[in-house]
Amino acid sequence: MVVAGRRRSIAFFIALGAGLISVILLLYVGWVVLNWRSGILLFLGVLLLSTLISGVALNTTFLVREIRRNEQQDAFINAVTHELKTPVASIRLYLETLQARTVDEVKRQEFYHIMLLESDRLLATIEQILRTGRIGAASHKLNLGSIELGGMVEECLLRARTLYHMPAESLAYHPGPPVTILGDPDEVRAALSNLIDNAVKYSGNDVRVTVETAKVDGKYVTVRVRDQGLGIPKTELKQIFKRFYRVPGAPATRVKGIGLGLYIVRSVAKRHGGRAWAESEGPGRGSTFVLQLPIAK
Amino acid sequence: MNRILIVEDEKHLAEGLRFNLEAEDYQVQVVETGEAALELLLTETPAFDVVILDVMLPGKNGFTVMSEMRQAGQFIPTLMLTARGHPDDVLNGFAAGADDYLTKPFELAILIARIRGLLRRNQWLRAAANNTAANHTAARSEPNDTFTFGDKSVHFDLLELWVRDKRFPLTLMEANLLRYLIQHEGRTVSRKTMLEEVWGLHEDTDTRAIDNFIVRLRRYIEDEPTRPRHLLTVRGVGYRFVASPVAPG
């Protein structure tokens, strides 16, 4: 309901901006017709007009951008509330159950396992939020070291296979030539893990994810994480790297998240002098995420 | 055995709830989406006595599911269970037609007590409805917890409102709000007071979410909801209920 209200207000402000610009243009044309002989006045008029038009256009643009940002922040707060409170609610429910009821040994072990999974989920959300804070802070410096990229990719894949109980065929690695990069191991590991986690999360039940590393021009190395999952509409390919942004609509919103994972990936790439982007043939046709980092000299 | 439908996409939470409610001797079914819930609930004879409804569901969210249920005339007692605990969210839940609202994380004992409360109220309602089932005229003449104004009468015990021969079922919160306004007949009550007294919510900032309830009540009791005569707006303050408005002109 709130979002629909905001959409209406955006439409109103855009219409207002466009309306004002047309009024100004109309007045101006009238003015030129009446005063076409006075050269200096005409010049000053053009100057005044362009200032007015750019003022109105800028104002409208910033207003709309601000409204969108607020909207995303609201969605982010809702998602974070959900992602922080739900695991706590689960853990609490199982603890209360164990405390209050007679539970047989098999169920007891199952409950312990669920509580551990939920605490991991909680920790992962907290880490994403803290990492976003660190990346955003100007004072936070990179803790640089040599990283053998293939080794790190394998380490991240191993973690994901254990976490999601997947065989090596579902999360496969096609290594390129060995490459060493200069980077902050903690950040690069987080970026790689985010890409692999996303590939699994957005694959649905049929997880076929491949990770490839390859050299580009001898200067850069790319890590391509490819899945056969939901895919991404062309219009969303850039948007998804924005902070708090989540693809709207049914299939994507079924996947839980807080809209920080890809923002972290892009920030880590930038901080290391590289870049990150997404490729997809469209919805239902899988996606490929590419992280490009400079090779150590 | 009472039957409970849990609408929750968080598998662990849903299974934990199922385990506990089954231990309390309830029959439990879990669905993960609002669409699946509506399919089960909007049949002619839904097999449930209470619904536990999450808000942040994939596809249709809990608020939408709630209002679609009520619009379709499905009045199964429903408790919304959600991480969103802001007063506006709570009010939106009630405005959509929820009977109760509980925020996550919750205490198991409180959840069970609230479910029992909903079931108990349902049983009372059924018993009261059976006693007065012969015809609603008999129910109207019952002095028990009924308020009549003009050609309208509110049966608080049955949670229903009769306008001439038309019956409008009320949610618990709609009935509570109407009762509060009637008790303060002729006096202006502020939104803040209503929030505190009816919902028990203490909110410093002014909230307009209560207006949705007023809109719905007006649809029931006003001949022309856009030109209310019973439920008047007092600009900048709140609302005033007038049982017998003076005829215009």
Interface residues (C-beta under 8 A of the other chain):
Chain A: M1 N78 T81 H82 L84 K85 T86 V88 A89 S90 R92 L93 Y94 E96 T97 A100 R101 K107 F111 I114 L117 E118 A250 T253 R254
Chain B: E10 H12 L13 E15 G16 L17 F19 N20 A23 M56 P58 G59 A83 R84 N92 T103 K104 P105 F106 E107 L108 A109
